[in-house]
């Protein structure tokens, strides 16, 4: 495992990840570390920004990746009617 940068990392699912990144850079002084576009060239599969030393992941919504029965518990705020934050926790040994 790589050296732990921070133990808890928020992972935001939004409708326009590229737009959100620009907003966070302009409004919060975020520094973009990386972005990984999807094959469609329009959405972001993954991106990482740093805000005041904190790492945050921001991605676009991928409805085609949700459970076919609609039971998925992730999506955009508009879809869920609430928060879309997933928290990643790094541990030394997940077993």
N, CA, C and O atoms as a GROMACS GRO file, in nm:
protein
  380
    1UNK      N    1   0.085  -0.118   0.000
    1UNK     CA    2   0.000   0.000   0.000
    1UNK      C    3   0.089   0.123   0.000
    1UNK      O    4   0.191   0.128   0.068
    2UNK      N    5   0.049   0.223  -0.077
    2UNK     CA    6   0.123   0.348  -0.082
    2UNK      C    7   0.114   0.419   0.053
    2UNK      O    8   0.027   0.390   0.134
    3UNK      N    9   0.205   0.511   0.074
    3UNK     CA   10   0.202   0.589   0.197
    3UNK      C   11   0.067   0.660   0.208
    3UNK      O   12   0.021   0.720   0.110
    4UNK      N   13   0.005   0.655   0.324
    4UNK     CA   14  -0.126   0.713   0.344
    4UNK      C   15  -0.116   0.865   0.340
    4UNK      O   16  -0.040   0.925   0.417
    5UNK      N   17  -0.192   0.927   0.250
    5UNK     CA   18  -0.196   1.072   0.241
    5UNK      C   19  -0.292   1.126   0.345
    5UNK      O   20  -0.261   1.220   0.417
    6UNK      N   21  -0.409   1.068   0.351
    6UNK     CA   22  -0.508   1.098   0.454
    6UNK      C   23  -0.592   0.973   0.470
    6UNK      O   24  -0.605   0.895   0.376
    7UNK      N   25  -0.647   0.954   0.585
    7UNK     CA   26  -0.717   0.829   0.615
    7UNK      C   27  -0.856   0.827   0.553
    7UNK      O   28  -0.899   0.722   0.505
    8UNK      N   29  -0.928   0.939   0.553
    8UNK     CA   30  -1.064   0.945   0.500
    8UNK      C   31  -1.065   1.036   0.378
    8UNK      O   32  -1.019   1.150   0.384
    9UNK      N   33  -1.120   0.986   0.267
    9UNK     CA   34  -1.126   1.063   0.143
    9UNK      C   35  -1.270   1.072   0.094
    9UNK      O   36  -1.329   0.969   0.063
   10UNK      N   37  -1.328   1.193   0.087
   10UNK     CA   38  -1.462   1.206   0.030
   10UNK      C   39  -1.459   1.181  -0.120
   10UNK      O   40  -1.362   1.217  -0.188
   11UNK      N   41  -1.563   1.120  -0.171
   11UNK     CA   42  -1.576   1.085  -0.313
   11UNK      C   43  -1.711   1.139  -0.359
   11UNK      O   44  -1.815   1.083  -0.324
   12UNK      N   45  -1.712   1.247  -0.435
   12UNK     CA   46  -1.834   1.315  -0.476
   12UNK      C   47  -1.879   1.270  -0.614
   12UNK      O   48  -1.798   1.263  -0.707
   13UNK      N   49  -2.007   1.237  -0.629
   13UNK     CA   50  -2.068   1.203  -0.758
   13UNK      C   51  -2.155   1.322  -0.797
   13UNK      O   52  -2.245   1.361  -0.723
   14UNK      N   53  -2.127   1.379  -0.915
   14UNK     CA   54  -2.198   1.499  -0.960
   14UNK      C   55  -2.240   1.485  -1.106
   14UNK      O   56  -2.200   1.391  -1.174
   15UNK      N   57  -2.322   1.579  -1.153
   15UNK     CA   58  -2.368   1.578  -1.292
   15UNK      C   59  -2.266   1.633  -1.390
   15UNK      O   60  -2.267   1.595  -1.507
   16UNK      N   61  -2.180   1.721  -1.346
   16UNK     CA   62  -2.081   1.782  -1.436
   16UNK      C   63  -1.949   1.792  -1.360
   16UNK      O   64  -1.916   1.896  -1.304
   17UNK      N   65  -1.874   1.682  -1.358
   17UNK     CA   66  -1.750   1.678  -1.280
   17UNK      C   67  -1.649   1.781  -1.327
   17UNK      O   68  -1.584   1.845  -1.244
   18UNK      N   69  -1.635   1.799  -1.458
   18UNK     CA   70  -1.539   1.898  -1.509
   18UNK      C   71  -1.578   2.037  -1.462
   18UNK      O   72  -1.492   2.116  -1.422
   19UNK      N   73  -1.707   2.069  -1.467
   19UNK     CA   74  -1.756   2.198  -1.420
   19UNK      C   75  -1.736   2.213  -1.270
   19UNK      O   76  -1.700   2.320  -1.222
   20UNK      N   77  -1.760   2.105  -1.196
   20UNK     CA   78  -1.740   2.107  -1.051
   20UNK      C   79  -1.594   2.133  -1.017
   20UNK      O   80  -1.564   2.210  -0.926
   21UNK      N   81  -1.503   2.070  -1.091
   21UNK     CA   82  -1.360   2.093  -1.066
   21UNK      C   83  -1.325   2.240  -1.085
   21UNK      O   84  -1.254   2.297  -1.003
   22UNK      N   85  -1.376   2.300  -1.192
   22UNK     CA   86  -1.348   2.442  -1.216
   22UNK      C   87  -1.406   2.529  -1.104
   22UNK      O   88  -1.342   2.625  -1.061
   23UNK      N   89  -1.526   2.495  -1.058
   23UNK     CA   90  -1.588   2.568  -0.948
   23UNK      C   91  -1.504   2.556  -0.821
   23UNK      O   92  -1.480   2.656  -0.754
   24UNK      N   93  -1.459   2.435  -0.788
   24UNK     CA   94  -1.379   2.413  -0.667
   24UNK      C   95  -1.244   2.484  -0.677
   24UNK      O   96  -1.193   2.536  -0.577
   25UNK      N   97  -1.186   2.487  -0.798
   25UNK     CA   98  -1.058   2.556  -0.815
   25UNK      C   99  -1.077   2.706  -0.796
   25UNK      O  100  -0.998   2.771  -0.727
   26UNK      N  101  -1.181   2.760  -0.856
   26UNK     CA  102  -1.205   2.904  -0.848
   26UNK      C  103  -1.255   2.944  -0.708
   26UNK      O  104  -1.208   3.043  -0.652
   27UNK      N  105  -1.349   2.869  -0.654
   27UNK     CA  106  -1.413   2.908  -0.530
   27UNK      C  107  -1.339   2.867  -0.403
   27UNK      O  108  -1.347   2.936  -0.302
   28UNK      N  109  -1.267   2.754  -0.410
   28UNK     CA  110  -1.201   2.702  -0.290
   28UNK      C  111  -1.049   2.702  -0.299
   28UNK      O  112  -0.980   2.667  -0.204
   29UNK      N  113  -0.996   2.741  -0.415
   29UNK     CA  114  -0.852   2.735  -0.434
   29UNK      C  115  -0.801   2.593  -0.448
   29UNK      O  116  -0.684   2.565  -0.421
   30UNK      N  117  -0.889   2.502  -0.492
   30UNK     CA  118  -0.849   2.362  -0.509
   30UNK      C  119  -0.740   2.350  -0.614
   30UNK      O  120  -0.733   2.429  -0.709
   31UNK      N  121  -0.655   2.250  -0.596
   31UNK     CA  122  -0.550   2.218  -0.692
   31UNK      C  123  -0.587   2.085  -0.756
   31UNK      O  124  -0.602   1.984  -0.686
   32UNK      N  125  -0.600   2.084  -0.887
   32UNK     CA  126  -0.631   1.959  -0.957
   32UNK      C  127  -0.507   1.874  -0.968
   32UNK      O  128  -0.404   1.918  -1.019
   33UNK      N  129  -0.516   1.751  -0.919
   33UNK     CA  130  -0.404   1.658  -0.919
   33UNK      C  131  -0.408   1.570  -1.044
   33UNK      O  132  -0.306   1.546  -1.108
   34UNK      N  133  -0.528   1.522  -1.077
   34UNK     CA  134  -0.541   1.437  -1.195
   34UNK      C  135  -0.687   1.426  -1.236
   34UNK      O  136  -0.777   1.451  -1.156
   35UNK      N  137  -0.708   1.388  -1.362
   35UNK     CA  138  -0.842   1.355  -1.410
   35UNK      C  139  -0.831   1.243  -1.512
   35UNK      O  140  -0.736   1.237  -1.591
   36UNK      N  141  -0.928   1.153  -1.509
   36UNK     CA  142  -0.933   1.039  -1.599
   36UNK      C  143  -1.067   1.042  -1.672
   36UNK      O  144  -1.170   1.008  -1.615
   37UNK      N  145  -1.065   1.084  -1.800
   37UNK     CA  146  -1.190   1.090  -1.875
   37UNK      C  147  -1.242   0.951  -1.910
   37UNK      O  148  -1.166   0.856  -1.924
   38UNK      N  149  -1.374   0.942  -1.922
   38UNK     CA  150  -1.438   0.817  -1.965
   38UNK      C  151  -1.418   0.800  -2.115
   38UNK      O  152  -1.373   0.893  -2.183
   39UNK      N  153  -1.450   0.683  -2.166
   39UNK     CA  154  -1.434   0.656  -2.309
   39UNK      C  155  -1.522   0.746  -2.395
   39UNK      O  156  -1.489   0.770  -2.511
   40UNK      N  157  -1.633   0.796  -2.339
   40UNK     CA  158  -1.720   0.884  -2.417
   40UNK      C  159  -1.660   1.023  -2.435
   40UNK      O  160  -1.712   1.103  -2.513
   41UNK      N  161  -1.552   1.053  -2.364
   41UNK     CA  162  -1.485   1.182  -2.376
   41UNK      C  163  -1.560   1.297  -2.314
   41UNK      O  164  -1.514   1.412  -2.321
   42UNK      N  165  -1.674   1.270  -2.252
   42UNK     CA  166  -1.756   1.376  -2.194
   42UNK      C  167  -1.755   1.372  -2.042
   42UNK      O  168  -1.758   1.477  -1.977
   43UNK      N  169  -1.752   1.254  -1.985
   43UNK     CA  170  -1.760   1.240  -1.839
   43UNK      C  171  -1.624   1.204  -1.782
   43UNK      O  172  -1.534   1.159  -1.853
   44UNK      N  173  -1.611   1.225  -1.650
   44UNK     CA  174  -1.488   1.189  -1.580
   44UNK      C  175  -1.512   1.064  -1.497
   44UNK      O  176  -1.602   1.059  -1.414
   45UNK      N  177  -1.428   0.962  -1.522
   45UNK     CA  178  -1.435   0.838  -1.443
   45UNK      C  179  -1.374   0.859  -1.305
   45UNK      O  180  -1.414   0.797  -1.206
   46UNK      N  181  -1.275   0.949  -1.300
   46UNK     CA  182  -1.206   0.976  -1.174
   46UNK      C  183  -1.137   1.110  -1.185
   46UNK      O  184  -1.088   1.147  -1.292
   47UNK      N  185  -1.132   1.182  -1.076
   47UNK     CA  186  -1.048   1.300  -1.066
   47UNK      C  187  -1.013   1.319  -0.920
   47UNK      O  188  -1.082   1.270  -0.830
   48UNK      N  189  -0.905   1.391  -0.898
   48UNK     CA  190  -0.860   1.418  -0.761
   48UNK      C  191  -0.820   1.564  -0.752
   48UNK      O  192  -0.749   1.616  -0.837
   49UNK      N  193  -0.869   1.628  -0.646
   49UNK     CA  194  -0.828   1.764  -0.615
   49UNK      C  195  -0.779   1.768  -0.472
   49UNK      O  196  -0.810   1.681  -0.391
   50UNK      N  197  -0.702   1.871  -0.441
   50UNK     CA  198  -0.658   1.895  -0.304
   50UNK      C  199  -0.710   2.033  -0.262
   50UNK      O  200  -0.693   2.132  -0.333
   51UNK      N  201  -0.774   2.037  -0.147
   51UNK     CA  202  -0.825   2.162  -0.090
   51UNK      C  203  -0.765   2.175   0.048
   51UNK      O  204  -0.795   2.097   0.138
   52UNK      N  205  -0.681   2.276   0.065
   52UNK     CA  206  -0.614   2.298   0.194
   52UNK      C  207  -0.547   2.170   0.245
   52UNK      O  208  -0.551   2.141   0.364
   53UNK      N  209  -0.486   2.094   0.154
   53UNK     CA  210  -0.415   1.973   0.192
   53UNK      C  211  -0.500   1.848   0.198
   53UNK      O  212  -0.448   1.739   0.215
   54UNK      N  213  -0.632   1.862   0.183
   54UNK     CA  214  -0.722   1.746   0.188
   54UNK      C  215  -0.747   1.694   0.047
   54UNK      O  216  -0.766   1.771  -0.047
   55UNK      N  217  -0.746   1.563   0.033
   55UNK     CA  218  -0.770   1.496  -0.095
   55UNK      C  219  -0.920   1.472  -0.110
   55UNK      O  220  -0.986   1.425  -0.017
   56UNK      N  221  -0.975   1.504  -0.228
   56UNK     CA  222  -1.116   1.482  -0.259
   56UNK      C  223  -1.125   1.423  -0.399
   56UNK      O  224  -1.061   1.472  -0.492
   57UNK      N  225  -1.206   1.317  -0.414
   57UNK     CA  226  -1.232   1.258  -0.545
   57UNK      C  227  -1.363   1.314  -0.597
   57UNK      O  228  -1.459   1.331  -0.521
   58UNK      N  229  -1.369   1.344  -0.728
   58UNK     CA  230  -1.490   1.395  -0.792
   58UNK      C  231  -1.510   1.318  -0.922
   58UNK      O  232  -1.419   1.308  -1.004
   59UNK      N  233  -1.630   1.262  -0.940
   59UNK     CA  234  -1.660   1.185  -1.061
   59UNK      C  235  -1.797   1.223  -1.115
   59UNK      O  236  -1.880   1.279  -1.044
   60UNK      N  237  -1.818   1.192  -1.243
   60UNK     CA  238  -1.949   1.206  -1.303
   60UNK      C  239  -2.035   1.086  -1.269
   60UNK      O  240  -1.985   0.980  -1.231
   61UNK      N  241  -2.165   1.104  -1.284
   61UNK     CA  242  -2.260   0.996  -1.267
   61UNK      C  243  -2.252   0.901  -1.386
   61UNK      O  244  -2.239   0.946  -1.500
   62UNK      N  245  -2.259   0.772  -1.360
   62UNK     CA  246  -2.261   0.670  -1.464
   62UNK      C  247  -2.382   0.581  -1.441
   62UNK      O  248  -2.369   0.473  -1.383
   63UNK      N  249  -2.503   0.625  -1.484
   63UNK     CA  250  -2.624   0.548  -1.456
   63UNK      C  251  -2.619   0.406  -1.511
   63UNK      O  252  -2.681   0.315  -1.456
   64UNK      N  253  -2.544   0.386  -1.619
   64UNK     CA  254  -2.535   0.253  -1.679
   64UNK      C  255  -2.459   0.154  -1.590
   64UNK      O  256  -2.462   0.034  -1.615
   65UNK      N  257  -2.391   0.205  -1.488
   65UNK     CA  258  -2.315   0.118  -1.398
   65UNK      C  259  -2.393   0.081  -1.272
   65UNK      O  260  -2.345   0.003  -1.190
   66UNK      N  261  -2.513   0.136  -1.256
   66UNK     CA  262  -2.593   0.105  -1.138
   66UNK      C  263  -2.655  -0.033  -1.150
   66UNK      O  264  -2.664  -0.089  -1.258
   67UNK      N  265  -2.698  -0.086  -1.036
   67UNK     CA  266  -2.765  -0.216  -1.034
   67UNK      C  267  -2.888  -0.210  -1.124
   67UNK      O  268  -2.960  -0.110  -1.125
   68UNK      N  269  -2.911  -0.315  -1.199
   68UNK     CA  270  -3.023  -0.320  -1.294
   68UNK      C  271  -3.158  -0.309  -1.224
   68UNK      O  272  -3.256  -0.268  -1.286
   69UNK      N  273  -3.166  -0.346  -1.097
   69UNK     CA  274  -3.293  -0.342  -1.025
   69UNK      C  275  -3.319  -0.205  -0.962
   69UNK      O  276  -3.419  -0.186  -0.893
   70UNK      N  277  -3.228  -0.107  -0.988
   70UNK     CA  278  -3.246   0.027  -0.934
   70UNK      C  279  -3.215   0.039  -0.786
   70UNK      O  280  -3.243   0.143  -0.726
   71UNK      N  281  -3.157  -0.066  -0.727
   71UNK     CA  282  -3.132  -0.066  -0.582
   71UNK      C  283  -3.001   0.004  -0.545
   71UNK      O  284  -2.962   0.002  -0.428
   72UNK      N  285  -2.935   0.064  -0.641
   72UNK     CA  286  -2.808   0.129  -0.612
   72UNK      C  287  -2.826   0.243  -0.513
   72UNK      O  288  -2.928   0.311  -0.515
   73UNK      N  289  -2.728   0.264  -0.427
   73UNK     CA  290  -2.735   0.372  -0.329
   73UNK      C  291  -2.638   0.484  -0.362
   73UNK      O  292  -2.596   0.558  -0.273
   74UNK      N  293  -2.602   0.500  -0.489
   74UNK     CA  294  -2.517   0.611  -0.528
   74UNK      C  295  -2.571   0.672  -0.657
   74UNK      O  296  -2.636   0.605  -0.737
   75UNK      N  297  -2.543   0.798  -0.674
   75UNK     CA  298  -2.586   0.874  -0.791
   75UNK      C  299  -2.568   1.021  -0.762
   75UNK      O  300  -2.494   1.058  -0.670
   76UNK      N  301  -2.634   1.105  -0.839
   76UNK     CA  302  -2.623   1.249  -0.820
   76UNK      C  303  -2.718   1.295  -0.710
   76UNK      O  304  -2.810   1.222  -0.673
   77UNK      N  305  -2.695   1.415  -0.657
   77UNK     CA  306  -2.789   1.466  -0.555
   77UNK      C  307  -2.932   1.473  -0.607
   77UNK      O  308  -3.027   1.445  -0.533
   78UNK      N  309  -2.949   1.511  -0.735
   78UNK     CA  310  -3.083   1.520  -0.792
   78UNK      C  311  -3.150   1.383  -0.795
   78UNK      O  312  -3.270   1.373  -0.767
   79UNK      N  313  -3.076   1.279  -0.828
   79UNK     CA  314  -3.133   1.144  -0.836
   79UNK      C  315  -3.170   1.091  -0.698
   79UNK      O  316  -3.277   1.032  -0.680
   80UNK      N  317  -3.082   1.112  -0.602
   80UNK     CA  318  -3.104   1.056  -0.468
   80UNK      C  319  -3.190   1.145  -0.378
   80UNK      O  320  -3.247   1.097  -0.280
   81UNK      N  321  -3.198   1.273  -0.411
   81UNK     CA  322  -3.269   1.364  -0.323
   81UNK      C  323  -3.192   1.388  -0.195
   81UNK      O  324  -3.252   1.412  -0.090
   82UNK      N  325  -3.061   1.382  -0.201
   82UNK     CA  326  -2.977   1.400  -0.082
   82UNK      C  327  -2.830   1.398  -0.118
   82UNK      O  328  -2.792   1.426  -0.231
   83UNK      N  329  -2.748   1.364  -0.022
   83UNK     CA  330  -2.604   1.368  -0.040
   83UNK      C  331  -2.554   1.254  -0.130
   83UNK      O  332  -2.615   1.148  -0.139
   84UNK      N  333  -2.442   1.280  -0.195
   84UNK     CA  334  -2.381   1.179  -0.282
   84UNK      C  335  -2.237   1.153  -0.244
   84UNK      O  336  -2.155   1.118  -0.329
   85UNK      N  337  -2.205   1.170  -0.119
   85UNK     CA  338  -2.068   1.152  -0.073
   85UNK      C  339  -2.045   1.009  -0.028
   85UNK      O  340  -2.119   0.956   0.054
   86UNK      N  341  -1.941   0.948  -0.082
   86UNK     CA  342  -1.894   0.818  -0.035
   86UNK      C  343  -1.763   0.846   0.038
   86UNK      O  344  -1.685   0.930  -0.007
   87UNK      N  345  -1.738   0.779   0.146
   87UNK     CA  346  -1.614   0.799   0.222
   87UNK      C  347  -1.525   0.677   0.203
   87UNK      O  348  -1.568   0.564   0.227
   88UNK      N  349  -1.401   0.700   0.160
   88UNK     CA  350  -1.300   0.594   0.148
   88UNK      C  351  -1.212   0.601   0.272
   88UNK      O  352  -1.163   0.708   0.308
   89UNK      N  353  -1.192   0.487   0.336
   89UNK     CA  354  -1.105   0.482   0.454
   89UNK      C  355  -0.989   0.388   0.425
   89UNK      O  356  -1.010   0.272   0.391
   90UNK      N  357  -0.867   0.438   0.439
   90UNK     CA  358  -0.748   0.356   0.416
   90UNK      C  359  -0.707   0.290   0.547
   90UNK      O  360  -0.700   0.355   0.651
   91UNK      N  361  -0.679   0.161   0.538
   91UNK     CA  362  -0.633   0.085   0.654
   91UNK      C  363  -0.508   0.008   0.617
   91UNK      O  364  -0.484  -0.019   0.500
   92UNK      N  365  -0.429  -0.027   0.715
   92UNK     CA  366  -0.304  -0.098   0.690
   92UNK      C  367  -0.330  -0.239   0.638
   92UNK      O  368  -0.256  -0.287   0.551
   93UNK      N  369  -0.433  -0.307   0.688
   93UNK     CA  370  -0.461  -0.443   0.647
   93UNK      C  371  -0.612  -0.462   0.643
   93UNK      O  372  -0.676  -0.468   0.748
   94UNK      N  373  -0.669  -0.472   0.525
   94UNK     CA  374  -0.815  -0.481   0.513
   94UNK      C  375  -0.867  -0.621   0.549
   94UNK      O  376  -0.988  -0.639   0.563
   95UNK      N  377  -0.780  -0.717   0.565
   95UNK     CA  378  -0.824  -0.852   0.603
   95UNK      C  379  -0.833  -0.864   0.752
   95UNK      O  380  -0.868  -0.970   0.803
   0.00000   0.00000   0.00000
